[in-house]
Amino acid sequence: MEDFYHPPDHFIPEIRFNASTGELSISGESFHEYSVEFYQPVFQWLRDFLAIPNQKITMSFRMTYFNTNTSRRFLEVFDMLEEYEKNNKGCVTINWYYKAHDIDMKESGEEYIADTNVEINLIPYVV
Amino acid sequence: MEEKFSNYGFYAGFRENKLSLAFQGMISQDLLSLIGLSLRRKNDNEMVAKRLFGLVIELAQNIYHYSTEKAYSEKDKKEVGVGIIAIGETDEHYIVCSGNRMDSRKIIPITERCDYINNLDDDGLRLYYKEQRRNPSIADSKGAGLGLIDMVRRSGNKLTYVINDSGEQFAFLTLAVRINKNFGTLEN
């Protein structure tokens, strides 16, 4: 399967999905007006990728800002990963990186932990 | 517009209300990025700048999708909303507000929604946000639902709305929220 890459822009995150290593990452800002349309190919790739069993997947989020619209899309990503684990298809690790002191980004991670059934590691980083 | 038009009226109004930024027109993504940049440059408190930016984004997206005054965006290849975004301040607060034309039939649902959100406490807001984020019936709508809740949560203050209703087909909606200048000072 081919890798997926979307370069970052002012309102679009950098998306780097490596099919062979299972390392998937979304980083930067996300406040696209049409988040459903923008994330559609991302979800398509993920669906195809998650159809392959027995993978070790690491999904990393390293966001500086995202709007409420995007927060819905991320919830969908967590749901897809949860489904993959629940069906014993493979092993998923989710890392939620936040800039140390960014209490809002930390809180967003905590809310995803509360609102989903996947394990999410909250990891502060210093720039 | 007359060629001899004077901007003094705007200037005086801006000064009187301590407006530091105001924009009227089509709210494009590029414009929003620029606003974000200027907020970060101006503000030494990174958290406040980020929250201010978040408030601008959510208000702008309301205009973009729901203003009944539209203009054609060459970049998006579709009609997008036109409106006003402004940031003003008092000694203790920044005030972010939007203004746009709206469908008069939406006056009651919008005011009810703002009132409902304004009456929730922190836990209520959290639960309502969680529930709305999971709500499939609005999940694909154009971002409706979460923005207003998020604004109240991020700012720590209630929404203010003013509706100029002339009894015609369109009304004019002003939405505002204030945020404490010292709110969200860096914590561990």
Contacts between the chains, C-beta under 8 A, distances in Angstrom:
chain1	res1	chain2	res2	distance
A	10	B	29	7.2
A	10	B	30	7.2
A	10	B	33	3.7
A	10	B	36	7.9
A	11	B	29	4.9
A	11	B	32	6.9
A	11	B	33	6.0
A	31	B	29	7.7
A	31	B	32	7.0
A	31	B	57	5.2
A	31	B	61	8.0
A	32	B	29	7.3
A	33	B	29	6.2
A	33	B	61	6.5
A	33	B	64	5.7
A	33	B	65	7.7
A	33	B	76	7.4
A	33	B	80	7.8
A	34	B	142	8.0
A	35	B	143	7.4
A	36	B	140	5.9
A	65	B	36	8.0
A	65	B	50	6.4
A	65	B	53	6.9
A	65	B	54	7.0
A	67	B	54	7.3
A	67	B	57	5.2
A	67	B	58	6.7
A	67	B	61	6.9
A	67	B	143	7.6
A	67	B	147	7.9
A	68	B	58	6.4
A	68	B	133	8.0
A	68	B	143	6.5
A	68	B	145	8.0
A	68	B	146	3.6
A	68	B	147	5.2
A	68	B	149	7.9
A	68	B	150	4.8
A	69	B	61	7.0
A	69	B	143	4.2
A	69	B	146	7.4
A	71	B	133	6.5
A	71	B	146	7.0
A	72	B	133	5.9
A	72	B	139	5.9
A	72	B	146	7.3
A	75	B	133	6.0
A	75	B	134	7.4
A	100	B	188	7.9
A	101	B	47	7.8
A	101	B	186	4.8
A	101	B	187	6.9
A	101	B	188	6.9
A	102	B	47	7.4
A	102	B	50	7.8
A	103	B	47	7.2
A	103	B	184	6.9
A	103	B	187	5.6
A	104	B	47	7.1
A	104	B	50	6.8
A	104	B	51	7.1
A	104	B	154	7.1
A	104	B	184	7.5
A	111	B	126	7.7
A	111	B	130	7.4
A	114	B	130	7.7
A	115	B	130	5.4
A	115	B	133	7.2
A	115	B	134	7.4
